[in-house]
Amino acid sequence: MSSSYFDIDDLPGPSNRRNTNREIYISAADSGYGASVHSDEDPHKQQNDPNSESSSTLLSPGSVPSMPNLFTGRGVDDDSTQRLLQFQIQQLHYNENRTALGRAITTVMNILKELQAMNHSWPAHYPLFGRSSAPPTPEEDSANRPGVRRAATEIPVSPSRPNGKAKEEALLTPPSPTDVPRLMSSEISHEFNVLKLDLKLGAVSPAQLVQSLEKSAVASLLDGKISQALKHLLSLRDRIEDTSSKVLITGDLNAGKSTFCNALLRRNVLPEDQQPCTNVFCEVLDAQVNHGVEEVHAVPHGSTYNIRDERTYDVFSLAELERLAVSPEIYVLLKVYIEDKRPPEESLLRNGVVDIALIDAPGLNMDSMQTTAVFARQEEIDVVVFVVSAENHFTLSAKEFIWNAAHEKAFIFIVVNRFDNIRDKGRCSRLILEQVSKLSPQTYNDSEDLVHFVSSNKVPINPGDGGDDDGDDDDNDGHGGNGEGNDDLADFDRLERCLRNFVLEKRAISKLAPAKTYLLNLLGDIEALGSYNEEVANAEVDRLKQELEQIAPVYETTLANSLHVSEEADSGIENTVTTVYEHTRSKLETVINDIGNLNYVDYPGLLFVYSYASDTRDAMLVTLQQSVLECEEFARKKTTAGFNTLKAMGLQHFDGTSYYTEKIFNNSLMFSRKRDLLARGSVSADVEISDFFDLDQSEMLSGMGMSLTLATVAGTGAFGVPTTFYSSIASATSLIGLKNLRNWIVPALSVALVAGAVYFVTEIPKVVPRKIAKKLHRELEAVDYVHSNSERISSECRKVLRFPAEDLRRAFQSMLDEQASQKMDRTKQIGQAQDALKYFTRLHKESTNNRAMISKFDLESIPETMGEVE
Ligand SMILES: Nc1nc2c(ncn2[C@@H]2O[C@H](COP(=O)(O)OP(=O)(O)OP(=O)(O)O)[C@@H](O)[C@H]2O)c(=O)[nH]1
């Protein structure tokens, strides 16, 4: 890594060189190309803020010849003019890249915001990399059946595969028709970079955790990742807009970070100790920013530092730094302003090119809080200098830190310190470089410039610049030569040159490259996510359409079945009801018609004639009642048959579903409420005296005929002509004459009476049933007995059969409702999936295009004229 196109040591000088050089540099940086995200809070930044007027003047081609005068204040020679011109061109190039990156960050932020919104309405599927050979569990299996809720693991991938990169190839593992979404294997899950869901739960792998999570939970984790990325993009934008450079010096506990920092400053500024001693972030800055005053600004927790507002920090002298650095409970940050009196070509802090902040971080592994804070802090800095102890190599936290930082910082400056303690130096460097190759391949590729083996405590400290200001430069500080130090010093000098080159001259790499790397990594993730979800949405649309195609005819069939079954049930019920009605009617009519013709009770004789009549009546009523019961029994049977038919229909259509519940019918409960008119006392047929006489003419005639026969036999036989009883008497009176009548009347009447009495006595057994039957007929007719009973019995059948019929209808309705709602759901889901498909297709395309565009940002290339300088 050489500074071939710009070597600060060759800058004209030395007097005023620092300031004029800075002026020119800053002016160039402010050439109007930059975006404009600046914070007012940090005057450190403000000092370098653009001044577009001066810069445009400086950078306009016409102004170039006058620059050397501005720069050196002495005569212009061609060489220096050309150098300055090249420097300006280089700056322009830097600014162009910076502006382009700023725009790219804004674009990617917009993409992320859209993705976040989409993830809310259509939870994005998180790619599961790799495939487990284990068969799916029943839950997974059912989760993949059509129509069921999508789980986190459900990834219907269509057989079509996009043209794509290896990453997509890995994501979209060849699907088979029986493709069942499976776990990602943890190693391939590393494919995701920024948006990787790094879940930790005991021994459970992140991949397993992701699989076990609900889709919505995964989406919400992704949402968190997107928010983090958005925040980071903001800080990246701030960083590239910030003209200063922040260098974080971090590493394991006691690796010698503070010693290394002091060696860079050639001053004992930061406390060093064999005990862990740096507990608070110490940011070392040029005292010029603080009006040339050396002091410490200690920023308490919760305060936002503003150099102009003394309420945001406490001021201490440098001597108190040792005490402050171990007080993490009070202060979160120590801003250490120091004078570096060395010339700019030697000083890193006051280099005349760009403002530098050296941040000495607490050691990793001090405690988890501190470690997390260091991790977080690395996000806002430009250059990571990782100090590793040559004795201990990389610890787990160190590896994790470097791996994490490599997301955006392809290059990490690695200082292998305490090298003096190593005997087999060759083996040590080999082992460490091996580790570096795995942790950060790009750093390894440039290891000559980026990996240094040094002994920081061997670097001599400027005696007059001791941090404690006591001028004490005894052996206690551990720095300084011991005779063998020449090699160490040479190594450290080389390190310094490389660091200067990396931080100052190759700012495009140290400052812009992290933003570029992060954007590329992030866009790679978005691209993978977009492409994957495009596939998922496509498959989802197909699946839903298929489901809808299946549901629609099913719905139509169910509707037709429902109508048919409903009609069939109704007509079945009506048939049963009509049959029962007809049967009851005909049965009762027959019984009632025949009721007077039957011999129910034996005639017990004249003395018991009344009880004969009432027994006969009772017997008739019982017969009638009996026939009603028979009709009810018939109705029960018919109803049971009807019920069974309806049940069979239910089972035929709904067996095994939850729509229909099979019921048991207990027909003995039918007609339990006696509603027969006889039972209600409407028909009583009370026995009356008239029930013993039948005055019907024909009956009378036959009765009288027999009486007169008896009378003739007993008298004259003059009543040979059959007339009515009374007319016979009148005729007899006229024929015989009154005189004769007197002679005949008494015996004739007696005979007639006797005959009547005989007739009466003998006819009672016939007359009574007849008369009572007649009376019953009348009473039954009066209450419309036959119809109302038929109606009562058949209505009960209808009522009973309506229940299973209603059950059937309800079952069909539920089924139809569900199918209709499935139809609606699918239609809605198709709309959503189509929107998602459109969105993710666009996202995929956009991220691919943006990624391709950003990857073309050539941060390192040197404008062609540079070649002429060498
Ligand atoms: N032998 C040797 N000792 C060193 C070297 N660099 C630092 N040390 C010693 O290592 C011990 C720790 O040094 P520090 O600079 O305090 O280490 P640190 O990494 O800043 O420590 P914390 O900030 O507390 O994590 C001190 O005693 C140093 O003198 C080195 O290159 N060689």
The ligand as an SDF file (V2000), in Angstrom:
LIG
                    3D

 32 34  0  0  0  0  0  0  0  0999 V2000
    6.2690   -6.7640   26.8780 N   0  0  0  0  0  0  0  0  0  0  0  0
    5.3970   -5.9140   26.4270 C   0  0  0  0  0  0  0  0  0  0  0  0
    4.5060   -5.3980   27.2560 N   0  0  0  0  0  0  0  0  0  0  0  0
    3.6070   -4.5190   26.7570 C   0  0  0  0  0  0  0  0  0  0  0  0
    3.5950   -4.1640   25.4470 C   0  0  0  0  0  0  0  0  0  0  0  0
    2.5580   -3.2860   25.2440 N   0  0  0  0  0  0  0  0  0  0  0  0
    1.9740   -3.1340   26.4290 C   0  0  0  0  0  0  0  0  0  0  0  0
    2.5920   -3.8760   27.3530 N   0  0  0  0  0  0  0  0  0  0  0  0
    2.2400   -4.0000   28.7650 C   0  0  0  0  0  0  0  0  0  0  0  0
    1.0150   -4.6300   28.8700 O   0  0  0  0  0  0  0  0  0  0  0  0
    0.2850   -4.1400   29.9780 C   0  0  0  0  0  0  0  0  0  0  0  0
   -1.0590   -3.6870   29.5260 C   0  0  0  0  0  0  0  0  0  0  0  0
   -0.9410   -2.5950   28.6860 O   0  0  0  0  0  0  0  0  0  0  0  0
   -2.1340   -1.6250   28.4180 P   0  0  0  0  0  0  0  0  0  0  0  0
   -1.7060   -0.6710   27.3570 O   0  0  0  0  0  0  0  0  0  0  0  0
   -2.6390   -1.0550   29.6710 O   0  0  0  0  0  0  0  0  0  0  0  0
   -3.1310   -2.6150   27.8430 O   0  0  0  0  0  0  0  0  0  0  0  0
   -4.6410   -2.2850   27.4130 P   0  0  0  0  0  0  0  0  0  0  0  0
   -4.9570   -3.2070   26.3150 O   0  0  0  0  0  0  0  0  0  0  0  0
   -4.8060   -0.8710   27.1410 O   0  0  0  0  0  0  0  0  0  0  0  0
   -5.3790   -2.6740   28.7290 O   0  0  0  0  0  0  0  0  0  0  0  0
   -6.9460   -2.3970   29.0260 P   0  0  0  0  0  0  0  0  0  0  0  0
   -7.2620   -1.1230   28.3660 O   0  0  0  0  0  0  0  0  0  0  0  0
   -7.0210   -2.3660   30.4680 O   0  0  0  0  0  0  0  0  0  0  0  0
   -7.6460   -3.5320   28.3990 O   0  0  0  0  0  0  0  0  0  0  0  0
    1.1030   -2.9950   30.5030 C   0  0  0  0  0  0  0  0  0  0  0  0
    1.7890   -3.4080   31.6300 O   0  0  0  0  0  0  0  0  0  0  0  0
    2.0340   -2.6780   29.3970 C   0  0  0  0  0  0  0  0  0  0  0  0
    3.2700   -2.1570   29.8780 O   0  0  0  0  0  0  0  0  0  0  0  0
    4.5440   -4.7120   24.5730 C   0  0  0  0  0  0  0  0  0  0  0  0
    4.6190   -4.4710   23.3750 O   0  0  0  0  0  0  0  0  0  0  0  0
    5.4320   -5.5930   25.1150 N   0  0  0  0  0  0  0  0  0  0  0  0
  1  2  1  0
  2  3  2  0
  2 32  1  0
  3  4  1  0
  4  5  2  0
  4  8  1  0
  5  6  1  0
  5 30  1  0
  6  7  2  0
  7  8  1  0
  8  9  1  0
  9 10  1  0
  9 28  1  0
 10 11  1  0
 11 12  1  0
 11 26  1  0
 12 13  1  0
 13 14  1  0
 14 15  2  0
 14 16  1  0
 14 17  1  0
 17 18  1  0
 18 19  2  0
 18 20  1  0
 18 21  1  0
 21 22  1  0
 22 23  2  0
 22 24  1  0
 22 25  1  0
 26 27  1  0
 26 28  1  0
 28 29  1  0
 30 31  2  0
 30 32  1  0
M  END
$$$$
